[in-house]
Amino acid sequence: MMSILHLVRSSQFQSTDFLQCVEVLTPGDQLVLLDDACYNLHHPLLIQAQEKLLPHKIAVVASHAQARAIPLPETITGISMTELVHLTFDYNSVVTWQ
């Protein structure tokens, strides 16, 4: 099965990109929230995403959340931009939702 790294850049409060992403997630995928997608940390769709993915497969670029004064839930891993770059090598493909 092909694993996909999903990068979500926009807030579900402003567009439907996060919803579209959540609808296609499979257990082997990884989801990373960055830019305004950090606001999705407090959107009900996050729970649906967590139910579809294996544990610890949702991350957020920590500096982007901090810049928006968004605290990270305990269930979400904060990563650096360097770690994000390294993740791109761990998956068969990368899809950016913006």
DSSP file with accessible surface (Angstrom, degrees, kcal/mol):
  #  RESIDUE AA STRUCTURE BP1 BP2  ACC     N-H-->O    O-->H-N    N-H-->O    O-->H-N    TCO  KAPPA ALPHA  PHI   PSI    X-CA   Y-CA   Z-CA
    1    1 A M              0   0  195      0, 0.0     2,-0.4     0, 0.0     0, 0.0   0.000 360.0 360.0 360.0 141.2    0.0    0.0    0.0
    2    2 A M        -     0   0  111     89,-0.1     2,-0.4    90,-0.0    26,-0.1  -0.625 360.0-147.0 -83.5 128.5    1.3    3.5   -0.8
    3    3 A S        -     0   0   27     -2,-0.4    90,-1.1    87,-0.1    89,-1.1  -0.776  12.9-158.6 -97.4 142.7    1.8    5.8    2.1
    4    4 A I  E     -a   93   0A  36     -2,-0.4    26,-2.1    88,-0.2     2,-0.7  -0.965  15.0-144.0-125.2 136.1    1.2    9.5    1.7
    5    5 A L  E     -ab  94  30A   0     88,-2.6    90,-2.7    -2,-0.4     2,-0.6  -0.890  23.1-157.5 -94.3 115.8    2.5   12.5    3.6
    6    6 A H  E     -ab  95  31A   2     24,-3.2    26,-2.8    -2,-0.7     2,-0.6  -0.883   6.3-166.0 -99.8 121.4   -0.3   15.0    3.7
    7    7 A L  E     -ab  96  32A  20     88,-3.2    90,-3.8    -2,-0.6     2,-0.5  -0.935   4.4-165.6-107.7 115.5    0.7   18.6    4.3
    8    8 A V  E     +ab  97  33A   0     24,-2.7    26,-2.4    -2,-0.6    29,-0.2  -0.898  15.3 169.8-105.2 126.9   -2.3   20.9    5.2
    9    9 A R        +     0   0   94     88,-3.0    27,-0.9    -2,-0.5    28,-0.6   0.522  53.3  68.2-112.5 -11.5   -1.6   24.6    5.0
   10   10 A S  S    S-     0   0   17     87,-0.5     2,-0.3    26,-0.2     8,-0.1  -0.839  78.5-110.9-118.6 154.6   -5.1   26.2    5.4
   11   11 A S    >>  -     0   0    3     -2,-0.3     3,-2.0     1,-0.1     4,-1.8  -0.569  15.0-137.8 -79.6 136.7   -7.6   26.4    8.2
   12   12 A Q  T 34 S+     0   0   31     -2,-0.3    -1,-0.1     1,-0.3    25,-0.1   0.746 105.3  69.2 -64.1 -19.3  -10.9   24.5    7.9
   13   13 A F  T 34 S+     0   0  127      1,-0.2    -1,-0.3     3,-0.0     3,-0.1   0.649 112.7  28.6 -71.9 -13.0  -12.4   27.7    9.2
   14   14 A Q  T <4 S+     0   0  145     -3,-2.0     2,-0.3     1,-0.3    -2,-0.2   0.586 130.2  10.7-120.2 -22.7  -11.6   29.3    5.8
   15   15 A S     <  -     0   0   37     -4,-1.8     3,-0.3    -5,-0.0    -1,-0.3  -0.943  66.1-116.8-149.1 173.6  -11.5   26.5    3.3
   16   16 A T  S  > S+     0   0   73     -2,-0.3     4,-2.4     1,-0.2     5,-0.2   0.260  80.1 107.1-100.2  12.8  -12.6   22.9    2.9
   17   17 A D  H  > S+     0   0   30      1,-0.2     4,-2.4    -6,-0.2    -1,-0.2   0.896  78.4  50.4 -59.3 -42.0   -9.0   21.6    2.3
   18   18 A F  H  > S+     0   0    0     -3,-0.3     4,-2.8     2,-0.2    -1,-0.2   0.930 110.4  50.0 -64.8 -42.5   -8.7   19.9    5.7
   19   19 A L  H  > S+     0   0   54     -4,-0.2     4,-2.1     1,-0.2    -2,-0.2   0.942 111.0  49.0 -59.7 -46.7  -12.1   18.1    5.2
   20   20 A Q  H  X S+     0   0   82     -4,-2.4     4,-0.8     1,-0.2    -1,-0.2   0.899 112.2  49.3 -61.6 -39.8  -11.0   16.9    1.8
   21   21 A C  H >X S+     0   0    0     -4,-2.4     3,-1.2    -5,-0.2     4,-0.7   0.951 109.1  50.8 -63.6 -49.2   -7.7   15.6    3.3
   22   22 A V  H >< S+     0   0    2     -4,-2.8     3,-0.9     1,-0.3    -2,-0.2   0.878 103.9  60.5 -59.1 -36.0   -9.4   13.8    6.2
   23   23 A E  H 3< S+     0   0  121     -4,-2.1    -1,-0.3     1,-0.2    -2,-0.2   0.790 110.7  39.4 -64.5 -26.1  -11.8   12.1    3.8
   24   24 A V  H << S+     0   0   78     -3,-1.2    -1,-0.2    -4,-0.8    -2,-0.2   0.432  85.3 124.0-106.1   1.4   -8.9   10.4    1.9
   25   25 A L    <<  -     0   0    7     -3,-0.9     6,-0.0    -4,-0.7    -3,-0.0  -0.330  39.8-166.1 -63.0 141.6   -6.6    9.5    4.9
   26   26 A T    >   -     0   0   42    -22,-0.1     3,-2.3     4,-0.0    28,-0.2  -0.882  36.4-100.8-123.2 160.1   -5.5    5.9    5.3
   27   27 A P  T 3  S+     0   0   71      0, 0.0    27,-1.5     0, 0.0   -24,-0.0   0.795 119.0  52.4 -53.7 -32.1   -3.9    4.3    8.4
   28   28 A G  T 3  S+     0   0   28     25,-0.1    25,-0.1   -26,-0.1   -25,-0.1   0.530  92.0  98.6 -83.5  -3.9   -0.4    4.4    7.0
   29   29 A D    <   -     0   0    1     -3,-2.3     2,-0.4   -26,-0.1    25,-0.3  -0.272  63.3-140.2 -78.4 168.0   -0.5    8.1    6.0
   30   30 A Q  E     -b    5   0A  15    -26,-2.1   -24,-3.2    23,-0.1     2,-0.4  -0.978   8.5-153.6-127.4 142.8    1.0   11.0    8.0
   31   31 A L  E     -bc   6  58A   0     26,-2.7    28,-2.6    -2,-0.4     2,-0.4  -0.972  10.2-175.3-118.9 129.2   -0.7   14.4    8.5
   32   32 A V  E     -bc   7  59A   0    -26,-2.8   -24,-2.7    -2,-0.4     2,-0.5  -0.995  10.9-153.9-125.8 128.0    1.3   17.5    9.1
   33   33 A L  E     +bc   8  60A   0     26,-2.5    28,-2.3    -2,-0.4     2,-0.3  -0.855  25.2 160.1 -98.4 132.3   -0.4   20.9    9.9
   34   34 A L    >   +     0   0   13    -26,-2.4     3,-1.9    -2,-0.5     4,-0.1  -0.925  46.3   6.2-145.0 169.8    1.5   24.0    9.0
   35   35 A D  G >  S-     0   0   33     -2,-0.3     3,-1.7     1,-0.3     4,-0.1  -0.262 133.3 -10.9  52.8-136.6    0.9   27.7    8.4
   36   36 A D  G >  S+     0   0   57    -27,-0.9     3,-1.7     1,-0.3    -1,-0.3   0.615 121.5  82.9 -70.1  -9.7   -2.8   28.5    9.1
   37   37 A A  G X   +     0   0    0     -3,-1.9     3,-2.1   -28,-0.6    -1,-0.3   0.698  69.9  82.4 -66.2 -14.2   -3.7   24.8    9.3
   38   38 A C  G X  S+     0   0    0     -3,-1.7     3,-1.8     1,-0.3    -1,-0.3   0.819  78.8  67.0 -57.9 -28.6   -2.5   25.1   12.9
   39   39 A Y  G X  S+     0   0   96     -3,-1.7     3,-1.6     1,-0.3    -1,-0.3   0.738  84.1  73.5 -64.7 -20.1   -5.9   26.5   13.7
   40   40 A N  G X  S+     0   0    0     -3,-2.1     3,-1.8     1,-0.3     6,-0.3   0.624  72.7  83.7 -69.6 -11.2   -7.3   23.0   12.8
   41   41 A L  G <  S+     0   0    7     -3,-1.8    -1,-0.3     1,-0.3    -2,-0.2   0.726  98.4  39.9 -61.3 -19.8   -5.8   21.8   16.1
   42   42 A H  G <  S+     0   0  115     -3,-1.6    -1,-0.3    -4,-0.2    -2,-0.2   0.006  94.9 104.5-118.7  27.1   -9.1   23.1   17.6
   43   43 A H  S X  S-     0   0   38     -3,-1.8     3,-2.1     1,-0.1     4,-0.4  -0.878  76.1-124.8-107.0 142.5  -11.4   21.9   14.9
   44   44 A P  T >> S+     0   0   91      0, 0.0     3,-1.0     0, 0.0     4,-0.9   0.773 105.9  71.3 -57.2 -25.1  -13.7   18.9   15.3
   45   45 A L  H 3> S+     0   0   12      1,-0.2     4,-2.3     2,-0.2     5,-0.2   0.757  82.0  72.6 -64.0 -21.8  -12.3   17.3   12.2
   46   46 A L  H <> S+     0   0   10     -3,-2.1     4,-2.5    -6,-0.3    -1,-0.2   0.902  93.8  53.6 -60.2 -37.7   -9.0   16.7   14.0
   47   47 A I  H <> S+     0   0   97     -3,-1.0     4,-1.9    -4,-0.4    -1,-0.2   0.923 107.7  49.9 -63.8 -42.1  -10.7   13.9   16.0
   48   48 A Q  H  X S+     0   0   98     -4,-0.9     4,-1.3     1,-0.2    -1,-0.2   0.906 110.4  50.6 -62.2 -41.0  -11.8   12.2   12.7
   49   49 A A  H  X S+     0   0    0     -4,-2.3     4,-1.4     1,-0.2     3,-0.4   0.925 108.9  51.3 -62.2 -43.1   -8.3   12.5   11.4
   50   50 A Q  H  < S+     0   0   65     -4,-2.5    -1,-0.2     1,-0.2    -2,-0.2   0.861 107.5  53.4 -63.9 -34.3   -6.9   10.9   14.6
   51   51 A E  H  < S+     0   0  149     -4,-1.9    -1,-0.2     1,-0.2    -2,-0.2   0.801 110.7  46.8 -70.7 -27.6   -9.4    8.0   14.3
   52   52 A K  H  < S+     0   0   77     -4,-1.3     2,-0.3    -3,-0.4    -1,-0.2   0.729 106.2  65.4 -86.8 -23.4   -8.3    7.3   10.7
   53   53 A L  S  < S-     0   0   13     -4,-1.4   -25,-0.1    -5,-0.1     3,-0.1  -0.670  88.6-102.7-103.3 155.6   -4.5    7.3   11.3
   54   54 A L    >   -     0   0   91    -27,-1.5     3,-1.0   -25,-0.3    -1,-0.1  -0.319  62.4 -73.7 -64.1 156.8   -2.2    5.1   13.4
   55   55 A P  T 3  S+     0   0  103      0, 0.0    -1,-0.1     0, 0.0    -4,-0.0  -0.187 118.0  17.3 -54.4 146.0   -1.1    6.7   16.7
   56   56 A H  T 3  S+     0   0  151     19,-0.3    -2,-0.1    -3,-0.1    20,-0.1   0.746  87.3 119.5  64.7  28.6    1.4    9.5   16.5
   57   57 A K    <   +     0   0   54     -3,-1.0   -26,-2.7    -7,-0.1     2,-0.4   0.143  54.6  79.2-108.2  17.0    0.8   10.1   12.8
   58   58 A I  E     +c   31   0A   8     17,-0.2    19,-1.6   -28,-0.2     2,-0.3  -0.996  56.9 165.4-123.5 129.1   -0.4   13.7   13.2
   59   59 A A  E     -cd  32  77A   2    -28,-2.6   -26,-2.5    -2,-0.4     2,-0.4  -0.898  21.0-152.2-135.6 165.5    2.2   16.5   13.7
   60   60 A V  E     -cd  33  78A   0     17,-2.3    19,-2.8    -2,-0.3     2,-0.8  -0.991  33.1-107.6-137.6 143.2    2.3   20.3   13.5
   61   61 A V  E >>  - d   0  79A   0    -28,-2.3     4,-1.7    -2,-0.4     3,-0.7  -0.650  35.1-150.5 -70.4 110.5    5.2   22.6   12.7
   62   62 A A  H 3> S+     0   0   26     17,-2.3     4,-2.8    -2,-0.8     5,-0.2   0.866  90.0  53.9 -58.3 -41.2    5.7   23.9   16.3
   63   63 A S  H 3> S+     0   0   60     16,-0.5     4,-2.0     1,-0.2    -1,-0.3   0.846 107.3  52.5 -65.9 -29.7    7.0   27.3   15.3
   64   64 A H  H <> S+     0   0   36     -3,-0.7     4,-0.8     2,-0.2    -1,-0.2   0.894 111.2  46.0 -71.8 -39.2    4.0   27.9   13.1
   65   65 A A  H ><>S+     0   0    1     -4,-1.7     5,-2.6     2,-0.2     3,-0.7   0.924 112.5  50.9 -67.2 -42.1    1.6   27.1   16.0
   66   66 A Q  H ><5S+     0   0  147     -4,-2.8     3,-1.6     1,-0.2    -2,-0.2   0.893 104.6  56.8 -62.5 -39.5    3.7   29.2   18.4
   67   67 A A  H 3<5S+     0   0   84     -4,-2.0    -1,-0.2     1,-0.3    -2,-0.2   0.773 112.0  43.2 -63.7 -23.3    3.5   32.2   16.0
   68   68 A R  T <<5S-     0   0   67     -4,-0.8    -1,-0.3    -3,-0.7    -2,-0.2   0.257 113.6-118.3-104.2   8.0   -0.3   31.9   16.1
   69   69 A A  T < 5 +     0   0   90     -3,-1.6    -3,-0.2     1,-0.2    -2,-0.1   0.863  62.3 150.5  57.1  41.0   -0.4   31.4   19.9
   70   70 A I      < -     0   0   15     -5,-2.6    -1,-0.2    -6,-0.1    -2,-0.1  -0.906  40.7-138.5-106.4 116.0   -2.0   28.0   19.5
   71   71 A P        -     0   0   91      0, 0.0    -5,-0.0     0, 0.0   -30,-0.0  -0.442  20.7-118.4 -71.7 146.4   -1.1   25.5   22.2
   72   72 A L        -     0   0   66     -2,-0.1     6,-0.1     2,-0.0     2,-0.0  -0.718  22.9-124.8 -86.4 129.7   -0.4   21.9   21.1
   73   73 A P    >   -     0   0   37      0, 0.0     3,-1.8     0, 0.0    -1,-0.0  -0.354  26.9-112.3 -63.6 155.1   -2.7   19.2   22.4
   74   74 A E  T 3  S+     0   0  201      1,-0.3    -2,-0.0     3,-0.0     0, 0.0   0.783 115.9  58.4 -60.8 -26.4   -0.9   16.4   24.2
   75   75 A T  T 3  S+     0   0   87      2,-0.1     2,-0.4   -20,-0.0    -1,-0.3   0.504  93.9  79.5 -84.5  -2.8   -1.8   14.0   21.4
   76   76 A I  S <  S-     0   0   10     -3,-1.8     2,-0.4   -19,-0.1   -17,-0.2  -0.900  73.5-136.9-112.5 134.0   -0.1   16.1   18.7
   77   77 A T  E     -d   59   0A  64    -19,-1.6   -17,-2.3    -2,-0.4     2,-0.4  -0.708  12.4-140.9 -88.8 130.8    3.6   16.0   18.1
   78   78 A G  E     -d   60   0A  32     -2,-0.4     2,-0.3   -19,-0.2   -17,-0.2  -0.779  26.8-178.0 -88.3 132.1    5.4   19.4   17.4
   79   79 A I  E     -d   61   0A  14    -19,-2.8   -17,-2.3    -2,-0.4   -16,-0.5  -0.882  22.2-121.2-127.5 163.5    8.1   19.2   14.8
   80   80 A S     >  -     0   0   49     -2,-0.3     4,-2.0   -19,-0.2     5,-0.1  -0.504  33.3-106.4 -93.6 170.0   10.6   21.5   13.2
   81   81 A M  H  > S+     0   0   87      1,-0.2     4,-2.3     2,-0.2     5,-0.2   0.878 122.5  56.1 -64.1 -34.8   10.9   22.4    9.5
   82   82 A T  H  > S+     0   0   90      1,-0.2     4,-2.1     2,-0.2    -1,-0.2   0.929 106.5  48.8 -62.9 -43.7   14.0   20.3    9.4
   83   83 A E  H  > S+     0   0   98      1,-0.2     4,-2.0     2,-0.2    -1,-0.2   0.883 108.2  55.3 -63.8 -36.0   12.0   17.3   10.7
   84   84 A L  H  X S+     0   0   11     -4,-2.0     4,-1.3     2,-0.2    -2,-0.2   0.932 106.2  50.6 -61.8 -44.2    9.3   18.0    8.1
   85   85 A V  H >X S+     0   0   79     -4,-2.3     3,-0.6     1,-0.2     4,-0.5   0.930 109.4  51.0 -59.8 -42.8   11.9   17.9    5.3
   86   86 A H  H >< S+     0   0  115     -4,-2.1     3,-1.3     1,-0.2     4,-0.4   0.872 103.5  59.6 -64.2 -35.0   13.1   14.5    6.6
   87   87 A L  H >< S+     0   0   28     -4,-2.0     3,-1.8     1,-0.3     4,-0.4   0.832  91.5  68.4 -61.7 -32.4    9.5   13.2    6.7
   88   88 A T  H << S+     0   0   46     -4,-1.3     3,-0.5    -3,-0.6    -1,-0.3   0.776  97.6  53.1 -61.0 -22.7    9.2   13.8    2.9
   89   89 A F  T << S+     0   0  158     -3,-1.3    -1,-0.3    -4,-0.5    -2,-0.2   0.596  99.4  63.6 -85.6 -11.5   11.7   11.0    2.4
   90   90 A D  S <  S+     0   0  110     -3,-1.8     2,-0.3    -4,-0.4    -1,-0.2   0.499  97.1  63.3 -90.6  -5.3    9.8    8.5    4.5
   91   91 A Y  S    S-     0   0   29     -3,-0.5   -87,-0.2    -4,-0.4     3,-0.1  -0.867  78.6-125.5-124.8 155.0    6.7    8.4    2.3
   92   92 A N  S    S-     0   0  107    -89,-1.1     2,-0.3    -2,-0.3   -88,-0.2   0.822  93.3  -0.5 -65.3 -33.7    5.9    7.3   -1.3
   93   93 A S  E     -a    4   0A  36    -90,-1.1   -88,-2.6     2,-0.0     2,-0.4  -0.978  62.4-135.2-153.1 164.1    4.4   10.7   -2.1
   94   94 A V  E     -a    5   0A  60     -2,-0.3     2,-0.5   -90,-0.2   -88,-0.2  -0.990  14.7-167.7-126.2 130.4    3.6   14.1   -0.6
   95   95 A V  E     -a    6   0A  50    -90,-2.7   -88,-3.2    -2,-0.4     2,-0.6  -0.981   7.7-154.9-119.4 127.0    0.3   15.9   -1.1
   96   96 A T  E     -a    7   0A  64     -2,-0.5     2,-0.7   -90,-0.2   -88,-0.2  -0.909   2.6-160.7-103.9 124.9    0.0   19.6   -0.2
   97   97 A W  E      a    8   0A  42    -90,-3.8   -88,-3.0    -2,-0.6   -87,-0.5  -0.922 360.0 360.0-103.6 113.0   -3.5   20.8    0.7
   98   98 A Q              0   0  130     -2,-0.7    -1,-0.1   -90,-0.2   -90,-0.1  -0.215 360.0 360.0-135.5 360.0   -3.6   24.6    0.4
